[in-house]
Amino acid sequence: MSGDSRRSAPHVARNAGPIAQVLKGVLPERGLALEVASGTGEHALHFAREFPGLLWQPSDPEPAAVRSIEAWRVEAGLFNLLPALSLDARAAEWPVPRADAILCINMVHISPWAATAGLMRGAARLLEQGAPLYLYGAYRRAGVVTAPSNEAFDESLKARDPDWGLRDLEEVVAEAEKNGFGLENVTEMPANNLSVAFRRR
Ligand SMILES: C[S@@+](CC[C@H](N)C(=O)[O-])C[C@H]1O[C@@H](n2cnc3c(N)ncnc32)[C@H](O)[C@@H]1O
């Protein structure tokens, strides 16, 4: 695997620290953490280092993303970072039979709604009672004015793909509840993002 496959997303350097702080109150101390939509793999590297009690399983459906995650992983040589899997959240079966936590960062608004619905169904299959499902990203919220930067972001997403765009948090919560998850907490994050933590009922 060539180091040339490594991709880098500048936002990861900014948000990985604040996300890790929230995850300290969400993730179990031990077990398997499945990351859906790992993208470049830089979050996986950061969190595998930050949470050495967890086995970190990165994944993404895009072959170039899987190559990037693998290139970072091989270079880092972290004992608890597993080889990247090809995983599409919409699939009826995922290549992981169970997990103790599932995370999905910046996918819900940058994919068709079917990906979010698939994520909730898959998380319900893999997680046992009490296990967390953690989402991070930009959302609209009832009664809260969407920041101008997020309105512009929403427009740019829809210009790239009309099926993308900021989701209403209430719709995401309803989809999670339909699949057996209860909302645990919502944390405001830098740059008008939210951490949204659910637990399997
Ligand atoms: C904006 S990137 C976010 C990557 C990374 N989590 C981050 O925050 O840097 C969105 C990711 O969602 C992935 N994605 C899109 N549709 C998906 C699906 N149906 N199942 C799983 N991942 C998907 C893309 O391949 C891409 O890597």
The ligand as a Tripos MOL2 file, in Angstrom:
@<TRIPOS>MOLECULE
LIG
   27    29     1     0     0
SMALL
NO_CHARGES

@<TRIPOS>ATOM
      1 C1        -17.7700   14.2360    4.0950 C.3       1 LIG1
      2 S1        -17.1520   12.6280    4.1470 S.3       1 LIG1
      3 C2        -16.8250   12.4560    5.8930 C.3       1 LIG1
      4 C3        -15.6590   11.5640    6.1660 C.3       1 LIG1
      5 C4        -15.1660   11.5740    7.6170 C.3       1 LIG1
      6 N1        -16.0940   10.9450    8.5050 N.3       1 LIG1
      7 C5        -14.8500   12.9700    8.0640 C.2       1 LIG1
      8 O1        -15.5910   13.5510    8.8570 O.co2     1 LIG1
      9 O2        -13.8410   13.5080    7.5960 O.co2     1 LIG1
     10 C6        -18.5870   11.6360    3.8940 C.3       1 LIG1
     11 C7        -18.2530   10.1570    3.8260 C.3       1 LIG1
     12 O3        -19.4860    9.4290    3.7940 O.3       1 LIG1
     13 C8        -19.2630    8.2860    3.0150 C.3       1 LIG1
     14 N2        -20.5570    7.7490    2.6020 N.ar      1 LIG1
     15 C9        -21.4070    8.2320    1.6690 C.ar      1 LIG1
     16 N3        -22.4580    7.4180    1.5240 N.ar      1 LIG1
     17 C10       -22.2820    6.3910    2.4000 C.ar      1 LIG1
     18 C11       -23.0160    5.2150    2.7030 C.ar      1 LIG1
     19 N4        -24.1400    4.9230    2.0590 N.pl3     1 LIG1
     20 N5        -22.5370    4.3670    3.6420 N.ar      1 LIG1
     21 C12       -21.3900    4.6710    4.3050 C.ar      1 LIG1
     22 N6        -20.6450    5.7520    4.0410 N.ar      1 LIG1
     23 C13       -21.0750    6.6040    3.0950 C.ar      1 LIG1
     24 C14       -18.4110    8.8080    1.8550 C.3       1 LIG1
     25 O4        -17.7470    7.7720    1.1580 O.3       1 LIG1
     26 C15       -17.4780    9.7580    2.5770 C.3       1 LIG1
     27 O5        -16.2680    9.1340    2.9520 O.3       1 LIG1
@<TRIPOS>BOND
     1     1     2 1
     2     2     3 1
     3     2    10 1
     4     3     4 1
     5     4     5 1
     6     5     6 1
     7     5     7 1
     8     7     8 2
     9     7     9 1
    10    10    11 1
    11    11    12 1
    12    11    26 1
    13    12    13 1
    14    13    14 1
    15    13    24 1
    16    14    15 ar
    17    14    23 ar
    18    15    16 ar
    19    16    17 ar
    20    17    18 ar
    21    17    23 ar
    22    18    19 1
    23    18    20 ar
    24    20    21 ar
    25    21    22 ar
    26    22    23 ar
    27    24    25 1
    28    24    26 1
    29    26    27 1
@<TRIPOS>SUBSTRUCTURE
     1 LIG1         1 GROUP 0 **** ****
